[in-house]
Amino acid sequence: MNYNKVEFEAAFGDPKQFFPSDLAELCFAGRSNVGKSSLINKVLGRKSFARVSTKPGKTITINFYRLENIRLADLPGYGYAKISAGEKMRFAQLMETYFSSGRNIKMVFSLIDMRHSPTKDDVDMLRFLMESGYPFTVVFTKCDKLNKGERLKREEALKSELSFLPNDIKKIYFSSVSGEGVDELRAVLEEISNN
């Protein structure tokens, strides 16, 4: 797959704007500031293709990118407290419409910050994906921010924190700094692109 041939297609903040889902779609979901845009940039080998911000809640639209015969969707981060009730409602409607409108979603990458226990929102998202039957992969981000001992502790804790997940759910440890997990993520993209 030629990662240089990626193009930004659109950013939609209103479900009425959605274009038809004519390609296999892979989407990236997670709480605000979990590193979705950084992950997309690293996987695509670009520095600032997907907009990255240190401020949580910055991605307030679904951003679509086209890569050969697949489409990537960067979903708005959930769980950010410092937005109005009206904005929260808009986010909820945007996400609900995205997942319920029959789009050709082939994979959901559910991102969780490795440094912390999964939040209630993280767990709710994983349970939603299980109940809805969407194929999904759990990606643990910011691995580079833990030393070896801390990481081993978190890996052990995650086994019980996410014990409700089926054993066959793929889990990828990722760092946008070291590049850990990039090859595994690309392998998923390429497998879906080739099918």
C-alpha positions, 0 to 999 in steps of 0.5 A, spaced: 500 500 500 502 506 498 501 511 504 504 517 500 497 516 496 493 518 502 488 524 501 484 528 506 476 527 503 472 531 508 470 533 515 463 533 517 460 536 524 453 534 522 450 527 520 446 530 514 453 531 510 455 524 510 457 522 503 455 514 501 459 509 504 462 506 498 469 504 500 471 499 506 472 504 512 476 503 518 475 508 524 479 510 530 475 511 536 477 513 543 477 519 549 479 526 548 487 526 547 488 519 547 492 520 541 488 518 535 490 523 530 498 522 532 496 515 531 493 516 524 499 520 522 504 515 524 501 510 520 501 514 514 508 516 515 506 523 515 508 529 521 501 533 521 496 530 516 491 529 521 491 535 525 494 534 532 492 538 538 494 538 546 488 541 547 482 535 549 476 536 545 479 539 539 477 534 533 469 536 533 468 533 526 469 526 523 475 527 519 475 522 513 481 520 509 482 516 503 488 511 502 487 507 495 481 503 496 479 504 503 477 510 507 479 512 514 475 516 519 478 519 525 472 520 530 471 526 535 474 524 542 469 522 547 469 524 555 471 531 555 468 534 560 469 542 558 464 542 553 457 545 553 451 540 554 449 542 547 456 540 544 455 533 547 448 532 544 451 534 537 457 529 538 452 523 541 448 524 535 454 525 530 457 518 533 450 515 533 448 516 526 455 514 524 455 507 527 447 506 525 447 509 518 449 502 515 456 505 513 461 499 510 465 499 517 470 493 516 474 495 523 474 500 529 480 501 532 478 503 539 484 507 543 485 506 550 491 510 554 496 505 556 497 509 562 491 509 566 485 504 567 480 504 562 474 509 563 467 508 563 466 511 556 472 506 554 468 500 557 462 503 554 465 503 547 468 496 547 461 493 550 457 497 544 462 494 539 461 487 542 453 488 542 453 491 535 457 486 532 463 491 529 470 488 528 474 491 533 481 492 535 484 495 542 490 499 541 493 501 547 497 508 546 502 512 549 506 506 551 513 510 551 510 514 557 511 508 561 518 505 564 519 498 563 516 496 570 510 501 570 508 498 563 508 491 566 504 493 571 499 496 567 499 490 562 497 485 568 492 490 570 489 491 563 488 483 563 483 484 569 480 491 567 478 488 560 477 481 562 470 481 559 473 482 552 473 475 548 480 472 547 480 473 540 480 480 540 486 483 537 490 488 542 496 492 539 501 496 543 502 503 540 507 509 541 507 515 536 514 516 538 518 509 538 513 507 532 511 500 536 505 497 533 505 501 526 507 495 522 501 491 526 496 497 524 498 497 517 498 489 517 490 490 519 489 496 513 492 492 508 489 485 510 482 489 509 484 493 503 486 486 499 479 483 501 
